[in-house]
């Protein structure tokens, strides 16, 4: 007599939990597949789990761009010392701002009853290029490429503290758990690189950005679409190297064994995160050769290194990260984001407009301009969008305590864009005489998101995912529109 298995319930004793979790061809799995198939999130099978989830996908309509490089200036760059020339602000320097400008407004460290005075620009400005764009003496290299740029002076956001504002710029929401731009783009388009992640993050500066990893998280999307930080020193990605005691044959055997165990669990549970884990192991195996090769910039010419301002190609820096961004685009990586800190200039010894701002501008100016020109000379700028900007701007008023810095400002700030279908040589939007708010052509962050997706061939209203009964998208539920004036 064959003994009965104690952990296997009789048919008439089977629980509902057993029925839905173990019967992979039952109504639970069929219902799940039906609900999620039209979202591109159908329950994976052993066959689909071993396919590449980042394989290129068809866009909604013909695209102008294929790749994105977002140069994120974490902390909020001051527009009044970079691109926003305001003679009236210089004339009224030290005077109280008219109450009508601040009535009912909220700021990070003061309310509308504050007594802070107007602070004139601390730098000199000149016009450059056929676009006649104003640029300060802090950005001499950027000044030389203004005719390649689309400069938007009336960007507007909704949150005035750093971490929530960074979330809003990156995910379209100030709440945790929403997918980042790079996640949405790779979810919609996949990636043309099969041996590196489709969404990569590089960091430079004295510390990481406030908000941390949620800024490049996948939120309600599968974790296969989250951003992967790429380190500038040591192993490019943590735990990527094979331990010294393992040879290549043993490493392949380990990966195969883990895959078989994961496939077994996948068939039993239909958990999409197990499919993500299977593909992560395979991608990591491929990256063991591709990532070190990417980071090795020794083959770059001396002229190229000098163009970016790189003195030591092995030293971690913003300039080196810009060069790596170009190399990533060449390899087909879809979305690359560079974070550089710290642009938070309230005043004081380490946040001073007169002392620290020139230092950080020098760190990014040459390399940012070089990236645009390097992409152009290699024929890559046409298909690549380059974005430069932070989470918000700075106030026309100085800080109360020393008047050597500026507060957070959300009503009007400057960002620039290049390549990928943006109209070159355009200065867009205008602000009032003090630069406090837009008087024409305001551009909300969600409008920027909609425009970015449009250039990539994606309809921001169609690019959505249903989660817990709600449809999520990068541009949220409020009306957003493509800013067609910015398009070439």
C-alpha positions as CSV (number, residue, x, y, z in Angstrom):
1,X,0.0,0.0,0.0
2,X,1.4,3.4,-1.0
3,X,1.4,5.8,1.9
4,X,-0.4,9.1,1.4
5,X,1.6,12.3,1.4
6,X,0.7,14.2,4.5
7,X,1.4,17.6,2.8
8,X,-0.9,16.9,-0.1
9,X,-4.6,17.5,0.7
10,X,-7.3,15.1,-0.7
11,X,-9.3,16.6,-3.5
12,X,-12.4,17.1,-1.4
13,X,-10.2,18.7,1.3
14,X,-8.2,21.1,-1.0
15,X,-8.3,24.6,0.3
16,X,-9.0,27.7,-1.8
17,X,-5.4,28.9,-1.2
18,X,-4.1,25.6,-2.6
19,X,-6.5,25.8,-5.6
20,X,-5.4,29.3,-6.6
21,X,-1.7,29.0,-5.9
22,X,-0.9,25.4,-7.0
23,X,-3.3,24.9,-9.9
24,X,-1.4,26.9,-12.5
25,X,-4.0,26.2,-15.2
26,X,-6.9,27.0,-12.9
27,X,-9.2,30.0,-12.9
28,X,-6.8,32.1,-10.8
29,X,-4.0,32.0,-13.3
30,X,-6.4,32.3,-16.3
31,X,-8.1,35.4,-14.7
32,X,-4.7,36.9,-13.9
33,X,-3.5,36.4,-17.4
34,X,-6.7,37.8,-18.9
35,X,-6.5,40.9,-16.7
36,X,-2.9,41.6,-17.3
37,X,-2.3,40.6,-20.9
38,X,-3.4,43.9,-22.3
39,X,-1.0,45.7,-19.9
40,X,2.1,43.8,-21.0
41,X,2.3,42.2,-17.6
42,X,0.7,38.8,-18.2
43,X,1.8,36.1,-15.8
44,X,5.1,34.8,-17.0
45,X,5.7,31.2,-18.1
46,X,8.9,29.2,-18.2
47,X,9.2,30.2,-21.9
48,X,8.6,33.9,-21.4
49,X,10.8,34.1,-18.3
50,X,13.9,33.1,-20.2
51,X,13.2,35.7,-22.9
52,X,14.7,39.2,-22.6
53,X,12.2,41.6,-21.0
54,X,14.2,44.5,-22.3
55,X,14.0,43.5,-26.0
56,X,13.1,46.5,-28.2
57,X,9.4,47.2,-28.4
58,X,7.4,49.1,-31.0
59,X,6.6,52.7,-30.1
60,X,3.0,54.1,-30.4
61,X,4.1,56.2,-33.4
62,X,7.3,57.1,-35.2
63,X,9.9,58.5,-32.8
64,X,12.4,61.3,-33.2
65,X,14.7,60.0,-30.4
66,X,15.9,56.6,-29.2
67,X,17.9,57.4,-26.1
68,X,17.9,59.9,-23.2
69,X,20.7,61.3,-21.1
70,X,19.4,63.3,-18.1
71,X,22.1,65.5,-16.5
72,X,20.4,66.0,-13.1
73,X,21.8,69.0,-11.1
74,X,20.7,67.9,-7.7
75,X,19.9,70.7,-5.3
76,X,18.2,73.2,-7.6
77,X,20.6,75.4,-9.8
78,X,20.1,79.1,-9.5
79,X,18.8,80.5,-12.8
80,X,19.8,84.0,-11.8
81,X,23.5,83.2,-11.9
82,X,23.3,81.0,-15.0
83,X,20.7,81.8,-17.7
84,X,18.1,84.3,-16.4
85,X,19.4,87.9,-16.9
86,X,17.3,90.4,-15.0
87,X,18.5,94.1,-15.1
88,X,15.6,95.1,-12.9
89,X,16.7,92.7,-10.3
90,X,20.1,94.3,-10.3
91,X,18.5,97.8,-10.1
92,X,16.4,96.8,-7.1
93,X,19.1,94.8,-5.3
94,X,18.7,95.0,-1.5
95,X,15.1,96.4,-1.8
96,X,12.0,94.6,-0.4
97,X,10.2,92.6,-3.0
98,X,6.7,94.1,-3.7
99,X,4.1,92.2,-1.6
100,X,2.0,91.3,-4.6
101,X,4.8,88.9,-5.8
102,X,4.8,86.8,-2.6
103,X,1.2,87.1,-1.3
104,X,-0.1,83.6,-0.6
105,X,3.1,82.0,-1.6
106,X,4.9,79.3,0.4
107,X,8.7,78.8,0.5
108,X,10.9,76.1,2.0
109,X,12.2,78.3,4.9
110,X,10.0,81.3,5.0
111,X,6.4,82.4,4.6
112,X,4.9,85.4,2.7
113,X,5.5,87.6,5.7
114,X,9.3,87.3,5.5
115,X,11.5,90.4,5.2
116,X,14.1,89.1,2.8
117,X,15.1,91.6,0.1
118,X,15.7,91.2,-3.6
119,X,19.1,89.8,-4.5
120,X,20.6,91.0,-7.8
121,X,22.6,88.5,-9.9
122,X,26.2,88.0,-8.6
123,X,27.6,87.3,-12.1
124,X,27.9,89.1,-15.4
125,X,25.9,88.1,-18.5
126,X,26.4,88.3,-22.3
127,X,24.3,87.2,-25.3
128,X,25.6,84.3,-27.4
129,X,24.9,82.6,-30.7
130,X,22.3,83.3,-33.3
131,X,19.7,82.5,-30.6
132,X,20.9,85.6,-28.7
133,X,20.6,83.6,-25.5
134,X,21.8,85.2,-22.2
135,X,24.5,83.1,-20.4
136,X,26.6,84.1,-17.4
137,X,30.3,84.0,-17.1
138,X,30.0,80.9,-14.9
139,X,29.2,78.8,-18.0
140,X,31.6,79.8,-20.8
141,X,31.6,76.3,-22.5
142,X,27.8,76.1,-22.4
143,X,27.7,79.6,-23.9
144,X,29.4,78.3,-27.0
145,X,26.8,75.7,-27.8
146,X,23.6,77.7,-27.1
147,X,22.5,77.2,-30.8
148,X,22.4,73.5,-30.1
149,X,20.1,74.0,-27.1
150,X,16.4,74.5,-26.3
151,X,16.5,76.7,-23.2
152,X,13.2,76.8,-21.3
153,X,13.0,79.6,-18.7
154,X,9.5,79.0,-17.4
155,X,9.6,75.5,-16.0
156,X,7.2,75.0,-13.1
157,X,6.9,72.3,-10.4
158,X,4.7,71.8,-7.3
159,X,6.9,70.8,-4.4
160,X,9.5,73.0,-2.7
161,X,11.5,70.6,-0.6
162,X,14.3,68.6,-2.1
163,X,13.4,65.0,-1.8
164,X,9.7,65.4,-2.8
165,X,10.6,67.8,-5.6
166,X,13.2,65.3,-7.0
167,X,10.6,62.6,-6.8
168,X,8.2,64.8,-8.7
169,X,10.7,65.7,-11.4
170,X,11.7,62.0,-11.8
171,X,8.4,60.2,-11.3
172,X,5.7,62.8,-11.8
173,X,4.6,62.4,-8.2
174,X,5.9,63.5,-4.8
175,X,4.8,60.2,-3.3
176,X,7.0,57.2,-3.0
177,X,6.4,54.1,-5.1
178,X,5.9,55.6,-8.5
179,X,8.1,54.5,-11.5
180,X,10.9,56.8,-12.6
181,X,11.1,58.2,-16.1
182,X,13.7,55.7,-17.1
183,X,11.5,52.9,-15.9
184,X,8.6,54.2,-17.9
185,X,10.7,54.6,-21.0
186,X,12.3,51.1,-20.8
187,X,8.8,49.6,-20.0
188,X,7.4,51.2,-23.1
189,X,10.4,50.7,-25.5
190,X,12.8,48.1,-24.0
191,X,16.4,48.6,-24.8
192,X,18.7,48.0,-27.7
193,X,21.5,46.7,-25.5
194,X,21.3,43.1,-24.3
195,X,24.4,43.0,-22.1
196,X,23.7,46.0,-19.9
197,X,20.6,47.3,-18.1
198,X,18.3,49.5,-20.1
199,X,18.3,52.2,-17.3
200,X,21.6,53.2,-15.7
201,X,22.4,55.7,-13.1
202,X,25.8,57.4,-12.4
203,X,26.5,59.8,-9.5
204,X,29.2,62.4,-8.7
205,X,29.7,65.1,-6.1
206,X,30.1,65.0,-2.4
207,X,27.1,62.8,-1.7
208,X,24.1,61.1,-3.3
209,X,20.9,63.0,-4.1
210,X,18.3,63.5,-1.4
211,X,15.6,60.8,-1.9
212,X,18.1,58.1,-2.8
213,X,17.2,55.0,-4.8
214,X,13.5,55.8,-5.0
215,X,14.4,58.4,-7.6
216,X,15.3,55.6,-10.1
217,X,13.0,52.9,-8.7
218,X,10.4,51.0,-10.8
219,X,7.5,51.6,-8.4
220,X,4.4,49.7,-9.6
221,X,6.3,48.3,-12.6
222,X,8.3,45.0,-12.4
223,X,11.7,45.6,-10.8
224,X,13.4,44.6,-14.1
225,X,12.7,48.2,-15.2
226,X,14.3,49.9,-12.2
227,X,17.5,52.0,-12.6
228,X,20.8,50.3,-11.9
229,X,23.5,52.4,-10.2
230,X,26.8,52.2,-12.0
231,X,29.8,52.8,-9.7
232,X,32.8,54.8,-10.9
233,X,35.3,53.0,-8.6
234,X,35.7,49.3,-7.9
235,X,33.3,46.9,-9.5
236,X,31.0,48.8,-11.8
237,X,28.0,47.0,-10.1
238,X,28.2,45.5,-6.7
239,X,28.6,41.7,-6.5
240,X,29.2,41.5,-10.2
241,X,32.6,39.9,-10.2
242,X,32.9,36.1,-9.9
243,X,34.6,35.0,-6.7
244,X,38.2,34.0,-7.1
245,X,37.6,30.3,-6.3
246,X,35.1,29.9,-9.2
247,X,36.1,29.4,-12.8
248,X,33.9,30.2,-15.8
249,X,32.5,26.7,-16.1
250,X,31.5,26.6,-12.4
251,X,30.0,30.1,-12.7
252,X,27.8,29.0,-15.7
253,X,26.8,25.8,-13.8
254,X,25.7,27.9,-10.8
255,X,23.7,30.3,-12.9
256,X,22.0,27.4,-14.7
257,X,21.1,25.6,-11.4
258,X,19.7,28.8,-9.9
259,X,17.6,29.3,-13.1
260,X,16.2,25.8,-12.9
261,X,15.1,26.3,-9.3
262,X,13.6,29.7,-10.1
263,X,11.7,28.2,-13.1
264,X,10.2,25.5,-10.9
265,X,9.0,28.2,-8.4
266,X,7.7,30.3,-11.3
267,X,5.6,27.6,-12.7
268,X,4.1,27.0,-9.2
269,X,3.4,30.6,-8.3
270,X,3.3,32.7,-11.6
271,X,5.1,35.5,-9.6
272,X,6.5,38.0,-12.1
273,X,9.2,39.0,-9.7
274,X,10.7,35.4,-10.1
275,X,10.9,36.0,-13.9
276,X,12.7,39.3,-13.1
277,X,15.1,37.4,-10.9
278,X,15.8,34.8,-13.6
279,X,16.6,37.5,-16.2
280,X,18.7,39.4,-13.6
281,X,21.0,36.4,-13.2
282,X,21.4,36.0,-16.9
283,X,22.0,39.8,-17.4
284,X,24.5,39.8,-14.6
285,X,26.4,36.9,-16.2
286,X,26.6,38.8,-19.5
287,X,27.6,42.0,-17.7
288,X,30.6,40.4,-16.2
289,X,32.4,41.1,-19.5
290,X,30.5,44.1,-20.8
291,X,30.5,46.3,-17.7
292,X,34.3,46.3,-17.1
293,X,34.9,47.0,-20.9
294,X,32.5,49.9,-20.7
295,X,34.3,51.5,-17.7
296,X,37.7,51.1,-19.4
297,X,38.2,54.5,-21.1
298,X,41.9,54.0,-21.8
299,X,41.0,53.6,-25.5
300,X,39.6,57.1,-25.8
301,X,41.8,59.6,-27.6
302,X,43.7,62.3,-25.7
303,X,41.7,64.8,-27.7
304,X,38.4,63.4,-26.5
305,X,39.6,63.3,-22.8
306,X,40.7,66.9,-23.1
307,X,37.4,67.9,-24.7
308,X,35.6,66.7,-21.6
309,X,38.2,68.1,-19.2
310,X,39.3,64.7,-18.0
311,X,42.8,64.7,-16.6
312,X,42.8,61.2,-15.1
313,X,40.5,58.7,-17.0
314,X,40.4,56.4,-14.0
315,X,39.4,59.1,-11.5
316,X,35.7,59.4,-10.7
317,X,34.2,62.7,-11.8
318,X,31.2,64.3,-13.4
319,X,33.3,64.7,-16.6
320,X,34.1,61.0,-16.7
321,X,30.4,60.1,-16.2
322,X,29.5,62.3,-19.2
323,X,32.0,60.4,-21.3
324,X,30.5,57.1,-20.0
325,X,27.1,58.4,-20.9
326,X,28.2,58.8,-24.5
327,X,29.7,55.3,-24.4
328,X,26.4,53.9,-23.0
329,X,24.4,55.5,-25.8
330,X,26.8,53.9,-28.3
331,X,26.0,50.5,-26.8
332,X,22.2,51.1,-27.1
333,X,21.3,51.8,-23.4
334,X,17.9,53.5,-23.5
335,X,18.0,55.8,-20.5
336,X,21.1,57.2,-18.6
337,X,20.8,59.5,-15.7
338,X,23.7,61.5,-14.1
339,X,23.2,63.0,-10.6
340,X,25.7,65.7,-9.6
341,X,25.5,67.4,-6.2
342,X,25.3,69.9,-4.5
343,X,23.5,72.9,-6.1
344,X,21.7,73.9,-2.8
345,X,22.9,77.5,-2.4
346,X,21.2,79.1,0.6
347,X,24.3,80.9,1.8
348,X,26.9,80.2,4.4
349,X,30.4,78.8,4.0
350,X,29.5,75.7,1.9
351,X,26.4,77.1,0.1
352,X,27.6,80.4,-1.0
353,X,26.8,82.0,-4.4
354,X,30.1,83.9,-4.5
355,X,32.4,81.0,-3.5
356,X,30.8,77.5,-4.0
357,X,28.7,78.2,-7.0
358,X,31.7,78.9,-9.3
359,X,33.3,75.7,-8.2
360,X,30.3,73.5,-9.1
361,X,29.7,75.3,-12.3
362,X,33.3,74.6,-13.3
363,X,32.7,70.9,-12.5
364,X,29.9,70.5,-15.0
365,X,30.2,73.3,-17.6
366,X,32.9,71.9,-19.9
367,X,31.8,68.3,-19.7
368,X,28.1,69.0,-20.3
369,X,28.9,71.0,-23.4
370,X,31.4,68.4,-24.6
371,X,28.8,65.7,-24.3
372,X,26.5,67.5,-26.6
373,X,29.2,68.2,-29.2
374,X,30.7,64.7,-28.9
375,X,27.3,63.2,-29.6
376,X,26.8,65.5,-32.5
377,X,30.1,64.8,-34.2
378,X,29.5,61.0,-33.9
379,X,26.0,61.3,-35.4
380,X,24.3,60.4,-32.1
381,X,22.7,63.7,-31.1
382,X,19.9,63.4,-33.6
383,X,18.6,60.3,-31.8
384,X,19.6,61.2,-28.3
385,X,17.8,63.7,-26.0
386,X,20.1,65.5,-23.5
387,X,18.4,67.2,-20.5
388,X,20.1,69.6,-18.1
389,X,18.4,70.8,-14.9
390,X,17.4,70.2,-11.3
391,X,14.3,69.7,-9.2
392,X,13.5,73.5,-9.0
393,X,15.2,76.9,-9.2
394,X,16.0,79.6,-6.7
395,X,14.2,82.8,-5.5
396,X,15.0,86.3,-6.7
397,X,15.1,87.2,-3.0
398,X,18.2,86.4,-0.9
399,X,18.1,84.3,2.3
400,X,17.2,86.2,5.4
401,X,20.3,85.4,7.4
402,X,23.2,86.5,5.2
403,X,21.7,87.4,1.8
404,X,24.5,85.4,0.1
405,X,22.2,82.6,-1.1
406,X,18.8,82.0,-2.5
407,X,15.8,79.9,-1.3
408,X,14.0,77.1,-3.2
409,X,11.7,78.4,-6.0
410,X,9.1,76.4,-7.9
411,X,7.2,78.9,-10.0
412,X,9.8,79.5,-12.7
413,X,13.2,78.0,-13.3
414,X,15.5,77.1,-16.2
415,X,16.3,73.8,-17.9
416,X,17.9,73.1,-21.3
417,X,17.4,70.3,-23.8
418,X,19.4,69.2,-26.8
419,X,19.0,66.8,-29.7
420,X,16.4,64.1,-30.2
421,X,13.8,66.3,-31.9
422,X,14.1,69.4,-29.7
423,X,14.3,72.7,-31.6
424,X,17.9,74.0,-31.5
425,X,18.7,77.6,-30.8
426,X,15.4,78.3,-29.1
427,X,14.9,80.3,-25.9
428,X,11.4,79.6,-24.7
429,X,9.2,81.4,-22.2
430,X,9.5,84.7,-20.4
431,X,9.3,85.7,-16.7
432,X,8.4,89.0,-15.0
433,X,10.9,91.7,-14.4
434,X,12.2,90.0,-11.2
435,X,12.1,86.5,-12.6
436,X,9.5,85.5,-10.0
437,X,7.0,83.8,-12.3
438,X,6.1,83.3,-16.0
439,X,4.3,85.9,-18.0
440,X,4.2,83.7,-21.1
441,X,4.5,80.1,-22.0
442,X,4.7,78.3,-18.6
443,X,5.8,74.7,-18.8
444,X,4.8,72.3,-16.1
445,X,6.9,69.3,-15.2
446,X,4.1,67.0,-16.5
447,X,4.3,68.9,-19.8
448,X,8.0,68.2,-20.0
449,X,7.3,64.5,-19.3
450,X,4.6,64.4,-22.0
451,X,7.0,66.1,-24.5
452,X,9.8,63.8,-23.7
453,X,7.7,60.7,-24.2
454,X,6.2,62.1,-27.4
455,X,9.7,62.5,-28.9
456,X,10.4,58.9,-28.0
457,X,7.2,57.8,-29.9
458,X,5.1,57.3,-26.8
459,X,1.7,58.7,-26.0
460,X,1.8,59.8,-22.3
461,X,-1.9,58.9,-21.9
462,X,-1.5,55.4,-23.4
463,X,1.7,54.6,-21.5
464,X,0.0,53.4,-18.3
465,X,-0.2,50.4,-15.9
466,X,-3.1,49.3,-13.8
467,X,-2.2,48.6,-10.1
468,X,-4.6,47.9,-7.3
469,X,-7.5,49.2,-9.4
470,X,-5.9,52.4,-10.5
471,X,-4.2,53.4,-13.8
472,X,-0.8,55.0,-13.2
473,X,1.2,57.0,-15.7
474,X,4.1,59.4,-15.6
475,X,2.0,62.5,-16.2
476,X,-0.5,61.7,-13.5
477,X,-4.2,62.4,-13.7
478,X,-4.1,66.2,-14.2
479,X,-4.1,67.5,-17.8
480,X,-0.7,67.5,-19.5
481,X,0.2,68.4,-23.0
482,X,3.0,68.1,-25.5
483,X,4.8,71.5,-25.8
484,X,4.9,71.5,-29.6
485,X,6.7,74.8,-29.7
486,X,9.8,73.0,-28.4
487,X,9.9,70.5,-31.2
488,X,12.0,70.9,-34.3
